[in-house]
Structure formats: C-alpha cells, structure tokens
Amino acid sequence: MNTLVDPLKLAEKYWGDVPVPVFQILDELGLGPDFRLMNDGISGWIERGADGLYRVAINDMHAHVRKRFTAAHELGHYIFHRDLLGAGVGDTRAYRAEGTPLPNASIRPVHERQANSFAANLLMPHKTISRLRAEGVNTVAALAERLEVSQDAMRIRLGLPRV
C-alpha cells in the first residue's frame, strides 16, 4: 500500500463520479478488493495480512450493488477505525462483526454505523443526487441504477420508507 496516499482525499477525488469507482479506490490504496466465495451471511471484511498490510475481501456471491456497498463500508473502517482494526473485522449482511471469521470486540455498533454512513456518503452524495434529479432522474429505481446501489439503500438515503 502506498502510505503517502491519504485515503480520505483519494475518496473525495471521486465523489463527483457517477458511479463512484469504489473498487478502483480500494485498488489505488493497495487494499484489493479480493472477491471470494463466502457464506451468504457474510458480506466481507478487512483484514491485516502477515505483511502488516490491510486487504478488503468481498463476497463474490453477492449482487454487484451489495459488493459496492460492502467495499465502501470496509473503506470506511479503514479510514476511520484503523487504530481499532487489529487483525481486521468481518461484516455480516447486517454489517455486524459478530458471527464472522474476524469478530472484533473493539468495533462497536457506533463504528458500524459510521462505516455505513461513510459508504452512503461516498456512493450516494447528496450533491450528485440533486444533480441527477435536476437532469430528470427522479425515481428511486433510476437513481439507484445510475449510482449502482440497491433500491433499498437509495430509499434510506432519500429518507423514504423501505418497501
């Protein structure tokens, strides 16, 4: 990994892109992603290898939009919780570390919410949503498709009830 690169500044560089190239961001940071076959209940994890470098692993069986959110979520852990990660942290479909190959008692629900919030801000920036709406992209389905996120994630981002 290039330790001279500020991961948050790198993510900010792509915030205007539609869709945000989250896998490219991970790659530029030397974090992967590594797509692996995992139990369906596991979305992915970030782990520190024997070389001391972190890598993000993502469940290759999940939908593309789920993989993107997982990648952004794990990037959030890397940016904001690196001092708590230790050997790493896994995440279930509900983005909880319990019951994963990398449970981590240091990562609390508040940290998971922070990683989720970062992922939503990265993949669905309010400015981008406003710009798309001004261009006539107004439905949840159309916005989700353009930003390559799930319709559920878009509904949550827009403050709408889940269906």
N, C-alpha and C positions, 0 to 999 in steps of 0.2 A: 504494500500500500504506500502511496505517496503521502508521507506525513506532512509535506509542505502545503497540501491542499486543505483548505478549510471546508469541511463537508457542508456546512450550512450555506456558505457563499456559493458553493457549486450547485446546490439545490436551488438557491434563489436565481441563479443564472437561467434556469429552465422554466421558471414559474409562468412565463407567458406562452410557452409552447402548448399546442393542442394536438394530441395529448402530451402531457409531461412525460419525457422519456426516462421513467424511473429505473428501468433495468440498465440503461446507459449510465445514469448517475452512479449506481452501485458499481458498475464496471470501472468507471473513471476513478472511483475511490479504492479500487482493489478489493471490493467486498463480494464479488461474484456478479450475479447470483448463480448458485448451483441449484439446478432443478433436479429433484429427487423424488422417487416413489416413496410415499409415506402413508401411514394410517390416515384414513379420510378425516378423522377428527383432529388431525394436526395440520395447521396451515403453513408453518415454517418456523425458523429460528435463526438466531445469530449466535455463532459460536467462535471461540478463540481456539485456533489451532496450536499445535506444538511449537510452531514458529512464532507464536505470540500475536499473529495477525488474525483479525476477525474476518469471517465469511458469513454470508447470508444464504441459507438453504430454504427453498420454496417447494411446496408440494406440487409436483408436476401433474398430479391427477385433478387438481382444482381448475376451475374456469379461468380464462385469461384475466377477467376483471378482478377475480379474487387474488390471483397471483400478483397483480399490480398493487392492490391494496396491502397485501402482506409484505411486499418488497418495501413499500413506503413506510409501513408500520415498523419494520425492523430497522430501516434507516433512521426513523425517529428514535428508537432505542440507542442506536449507535451515536447519534448526535447529542442527545440529552442525558443518556444514562450510562455512558461508557464506564464511568467510575463504579457503577453498581453491577456491571455485567459479569465480572469474574470470568468463568469458563464459557458463559453465554446464557441465553434464555430462550426457551421454546414458547410457542403460542398455539393454543387450540383455535378452533373455528370462532370461539367467543373471545379470542385474544386474551387468554389467561395462561399463565405459565404452569399451573398445577396440572399434573397428568401428562406432561410432555417428557421427551427424553432429556430435556435440560431445565428441570424445575429450578427456580432461583428465588429463595426467600427474600432477597434484597429488592426484587422487583415487585412492588405492591400494586394494588388496583389503580392508585393515582398515577403510577408510571405508565400503566397500560392505557389509561385514558389520555395521557399526554402523547403517547405514541400514536394513538388513534386520531387525535386532534391534528397532530403534525401531518399524518397521512392524508386526512381530509383537506387540510390547507394546501398541501403540495399538489394533490391530484385534482382538486376542485376549487381553485382560488376564486374568491368572490368576484374579483375584477374580471376574470375570464368568463365566469357565468354571466355577469352583467353584459359583457361584450357580445357573447353568443346570443343572449336574449335580444339585444339591440339589432342583431343580424337576422332575427326571426326564428331562432332555435329556441322554442318555448316549452315543449313538452318534456316531462321527466325522461321519457324514453329517448328522445332526440338528444337531450343534454348528456345523458348517461352514455349514449353511443359515441358522441363526439369526444368525450373526455375519457372513454374506455374505463368506466366504473360501473358498478351494478346499479340497477334502478333503485334498490333499497338504500344504497349509500347516497345516491343523489337525493332521494326523498328526505333522508335525515339531514343532509347538507342544506336543503331548502326549507327545513322546518316543517315538512309535511308528514302526516301520519303514514306509517308503513302499511302496506296492503296485505 
